[in-house]
Amino acid sequence: MQVKDVMTTDLGYCLPEESTSQAAYLMKQLDTGIVPIVASESNKQLLGVVTDRDLCMAVMAEGLDPRSVKLEECMSTAIVATLPEDDIDLAINLMRDHQIRRVPVVNTSGELEGMVSTADVFQRAEVPAKKTHEALSSVSEPSYT
């Protein structure tokens, strides 16, 4: 089974010059904890992602005004991504290895096409439940000792 068979394609996104409050609003509207950051409305090149944790740690915990902090100031640019044609096992392994719950899906030009999450895998993938559980259980393990 390929990533494109389980990924979510109806995504919201933000631009790097938009405020963190805009990303937070989009997260609330879409009931998600991540927003992809793309180059422009006409160029969906994935530049980074911002998570609810990024907003909390970089903006709220620092006492900054979310309306004045731009996404480019707090987005993660070290992107772990997959291609739509990749096997779903690759996406599962990326989640496990990087302890992340969501992986952006980009085309060969780096343009955003979707997102695959642990929920997508559990709900839609035809992967044995035991294998999926074992691979993804480490995502929730603390990274500290």
C-alpha atoms as a printed R data frame, in Angstrom:
    type eleno elety resid chain resno       x      y      z
1   ATOM     1    CA   MET     A     1   0.000  0.000  0.000
2   ATOM     2    CA   GLN     A     2   1.265  3.456 -0.887
3   ATOM     3    CA   VAL     A     3   1.199  6.665  1.138
4   ATOM     4    CA   LYS     A     4  -1.208  8.243 -1.378
5   ATOM     5    CA   ASP     A     5  -3.765  5.552 -0.473
6   ATOM     6    CA   VAL     A     6  -4.066  6.761  3.134
7   ATOM     7    CA   MET     A     7  -2.879 10.390  3.191
8   ATOM     8    CA   THR     A     8  -5.113 13.370  3.863
9   ATOM     9    CA   THR     A     9  -5.204 15.771  0.921
10  ATOM    10    CA   ASP     A    10  -7.668 18.410  2.141
11  ATOM    11    CA   LEU     A    11  -5.126 20.500  4.038
12  ATOM    12    CA   GLY     A    12  -4.865 24.009  5.239
13  ATOM    13    CA   TYR     A    13  -1.529 25.781  5.056
14  ATOM    14    CA   CYS     A    14   0.049 29.093  5.922
15  ATOM    15    CA   LEU     A    15   2.710 31.338  4.437
16  ATOM    16    CA   PRO     A    16   5.936 32.153  6.316
17  ATOM    17    CA   GLU     A    17   5.088 35.848  6.684
18  ATOM    18    CA   GLU     A    18   1.746 35.136  8.349
19  ATOM    19    CA   SER     A    19   1.358 35.422 12.105
20  ATOM    20    CA   THR     A    20   1.435 32.559 14.546
21  ATOM    21    CA   SER     A    21  -2.086 33.486 15.616
22  ATOM    22    CA   GLN     A    22  -3.216 32.726 12.068
23  ATOM    23    CA   ALA     A    23  -1.710 29.237 12.285
24  ATOM    24    CA   ALA     A    24  -3.322 28.684 15.697
25  ATOM    25    CA   TYR     A    25  -6.695 29.730 14.294
26  ATOM    26    CA   LEU     A    26  -6.273 27.317 11.361
27  ATOM    27    CA   MET     A    27  -5.338 24.503 13.757
28  ATOM    28    CA   LYS     A    28  -8.524 25.137 15.705
29  ATOM    29    CA   GLN     A    29 -10.683 25.273 12.565
30  ATOM    30    CA   LEU     A    30  -9.207 22.056 11.145
31  ATOM    31    CA   ASP     A    31  -8.784 20.268 14.484
32  ATOM    32    CA   THR     A    32  -5.122 19.547 13.815
33  ATOM    33    CA   GLY     A    33  -1.847 20.043 15.621
34  ATOM    34    CA   ILE     A    34   0.271 20.869 12.575
35  ATOM    35    CA   VAL     A    35   0.176 23.382  9.741
36  ATOM    36    CA   PRO     A    36   2.422 23.151  6.674
37  ATOM    37    CA   ILE     A    37   4.188 26.352  5.647
38  ATOM    38    CA   VAL     A    38   4.419 26.845  1.873
39  ATOM    39    CA   ALA     A    39   6.239 29.451 -0.229
40  ATOM    40    CA   SER     A    40   3.157 31.239 -1.614
41  ATOM    41    CA   GLU     A    41  -0.434 30.816 -2.723
42  ATOM    42    CA   SER     A    42   0.778 29.881 -6.199
43  ATOM    43    CA   ASN     A    43   3.890 27.943 -5.141
44  ATOM    44    CA   LYS     A    44   3.145 25.084 -2.737
45  ATOM    45    CA   GLN     A    45   6.857 24.356 -2.129
46  ATOM    46    CA   LEU     A    46   6.993 23.067  1.450
47  ATOM    47    CA   LEU     A    47   9.269 25.332  3.484
48  ATOM    48    CA   GLY     A    48   8.503 23.970  6.922
49  ATOM    49    CA   VAL     A    49   5.841 23.070  9.419
50  ATOM    50    CA   VAL     A    50   4.583 24.601 12.622
51  ATOM    51    CA   THR     A    51   3.049 22.514 15.374
52  ATOM    52    CA   ASP     A    52   0.933 23.377 18.361
53  ATOM    53    CA   ARG     A    53   4.014 22.638 20.470
54  ATOM    54    CA   ASP     A    54   6.114 25.079 18.398
55  ATOM    55    CA   LEU     A    55   3.539 27.789 19.062
56  ATOM    56    CA   CYS     A    56   3.425 27.014 22.759
57  ATOM    57    CA   MET     A    57   7.192 26.873 23.278
58  ATOM    58    CA   ALA     A    58   8.350 29.657 20.944
59  ATOM    59    CA   VAL     A    59   5.532 32.126 21.420
60  ATOM    60    CA   MET     A    60   3.333 31.569 24.460
61  ATOM    61    CA   ALA     A    61   6.032 30.344 26.868
62  ATOM    62    CA   GLU     A    62   8.168 33.351 25.893
63  ATOM    63    CA   GLY     A    63   5.308 35.780 26.540
64  ATOM    64    CA   LEU     A    64   5.270 37.010 22.944
65  ATOM    65    CA   ASP     A    65   2.266 38.396 21.103
66  ATOM    66    CA   PRO     A    66   1.064 35.700 18.664
67  ATOM    67    CA   ARG     A    67  -0.276 38.399 16.344
68  ATOM    68    CA   SER     A    68   3.198 39.881 15.861
69  ATOM    69    CA   VAL     A    69   5.373 36.748 15.672
70  ATOM    70    CA   LYS     A    70   5.738 35.516 12.103
71  ATOM    71    CA   LEU     A    71   5.672 31.811 11.314
72  ATOM    72    CA   GLU     A    72   9.104 32.015  9.695
73  ATOM    73    CA   GLU     A    73  10.450 32.838 13.170
74  ATOM    74    CA   CYS     A    74   9.251 29.606 14.786
75  ATOM    75    CA   MET     A    75   8.536 27.046 12.076
76  ATOM    76    CA   SER     A    76  10.545 23.846 11.866
77  ATOM    77    CA   THR     A    77  12.535 23.717  8.641
78  ATOM    78    CA   ALA     A    78  14.158 20.307  9.176
79  ATOM    79    CA   ILE     A    79  11.392 18.546  7.297
80  ATOM    80    CA   VAL     A    80  10.872 14.806  7.379
81  ATOM    81    CA   ALA     A    81   8.690 14.062  4.355
82  ATOM    82    CA   THR     A    82   7.594 11.240  2.103
83  ATOM    83    CA   LEU     A    83   6.423 10.889 -1.479
84  ATOM    84    CA   PRO     A    84   2.883  9.806 -2.433
85  ATOM    85    CA   GLU     A    85   4.285  6.726 -4.173
86  ATOM    86    CA   ASP     A    86   6.328  5.596 -1.165
87  ATOM    87    CA   ASP     A    87   5.264  2.448  0.627
88  ATOM    88    CA   ILE     A    88   3.265  3.098  3.789
89  ATOM    89    CA   ASP     A    89   5.937  1.197  5.733
90  ATOM    90    CA   LEU     A    90   8.374  4.019  4.965
91  ATOM    91    CA   ALA     A    91   6.010  6.577  6.487
92  ATOM    92    CA   ILE     A    92   5.529  4.371  9.554
93  ATOM    93    CA   ASN     A    93   9.283  4.019  9.946
94  ATOM    94    CA   LEU     A    94   9.781  7.779  9.608
95  ATOM    95    CA   MET     A    95   7.211  8.379 12.356
96  ATOM    96    CA   ARG     A    96   8.875  5.821 14.588
97  ATOM    97    CA   ASP     A    97  12.451  6.909 13.933
98  ATOM    98    CA   HIS     A    98  11.752 10.640 14.357
99  ATOM    99    CA   GLN     A    99   9.059 10.275 17.050
100 ATOM   100    CA   ILE     A   100   6.524 12.286 15.075
101 ATOM   101    CA   ARG     A   101   2.815 11.701 14.525
102 ATOM   102    CA   ARG     A   102   2.496 13.315 11.106
103 ATOM   103    CA   VAL     A   103   4.596 13.326  7.952
104 ATOM   104    CA   PRO     A   104   4.102 15.803  5.102
105 ATOM   105    CA   VAL     A   105   3.698 14.278  1.660
106 ATOM   106    CA   VAL     A   106   5.450 16.126 -1.157
107 ATOM   107    CA   ASN     A   107   5.923 15.475 -4.857
108 ATOM   108    CA   THR     A   108   9.359 15.129 -6.438
109 ATOM   109    CA   SER     A   109   9.534 18.938 -6.762
110 ATOM   110    CA   GLY     A   110   8.981 19.375 -3.016
111 ATOM   111    CA   GLU     A   111   5.445 20.733 -3.373
112 ATOM   112    CA   LEU     A   112   2.931 19.844 -0.688
113 ATOM   113    CA   GLU     A   113   0.413 17.187 -1.701
114 ATOM   114    CA   GLY     A   114  -0.874 15.902  1.615
115 ATOM   115    CA   MET     A   115  -0.154 14.702  5.113
116 ATOM   116    CA   VAL     A   116  -0.083 11.199  6.566
117 ATOM   117    CA   SER     A   117  -0.702 10.763 10.267
118 ATOM   118    CA   THR     A   118  -0.748  7.914 12.732
119 ATOM   119    CA   ALA     A   119  -4.543  8.119 12.615
120 ATOM   120    CA   ASP     A   120  -4.500  7.759  8.818
121 ATOM   121    CA   VAL     A   121  -2.357  4.640  9.145
122 ATOM   122    CA   PHE     A   122  -4.495  3.086 11.873
123 ATOM   123    CA   GLN     A   123  -7.775  3.845 10.108
124 ATOM   124    CA   ARG     A   124  -6.945  3.256  6.438
125 ATOM   125    CA   ALA     A   125  -3.808  1.195  5.968
126 ATOM   126    CA   GLU     A   126  -3.941 -2.508  5.281
127 ATOM   127    CA   VAL     A   127  -0.967 -3.138  7.537
128 ATOM   128    CA   PRO     A   128  -1.214 -5.830 10.210
129 ATOM   129    CA   ALA     A   129  -2.397 -4.214 13.446
130 ATOM   130    CA   LYS     A   130   0.429 -5.710 15.503
131 ATOM   131    CA   LYS     A   131   3.084 -4.358 13.134
132 ATOM   132    CA   THR     A   132   1.489 -0.914 13.049
133 ATOM   133    CA   HIS     A   133   1.120 -0.794 16.824
134 ATOM   134    CA   GLU     A   134   4.707 -1.865 17.447
135 ATOM   135    CA   ALA     A   135   6.121  0.599 14.930
136 ATOM   136    CA   LEU     A   136   4.085  3.570 16.105
137 ATOM   137    CA   SER     A   137   4.100  2.936 19.849
138 ATOM   138    CA   SER     A   138   7.559  4.479 20.064
139 ATOM   139    CA   VAL     A   139   6.145  7.771 18.733
140 ATOM   140    CA   SER     A   140   4.537  8.349 22.124
141 ATOM   141    CA   GLU     A   141   7.567  7.378 24.177
142 ATOM   142    CA   PRO     A   142   9.313 10.260 25.906
143 ATOM   143    CA   SER     A   143  12.592 11.271 24.278
144 ATOM   144    CA   TYR     A   144  14.184 12.135 27.608
145 ATOM   145    CA   THR     A   145  15.666  9.745 30.145
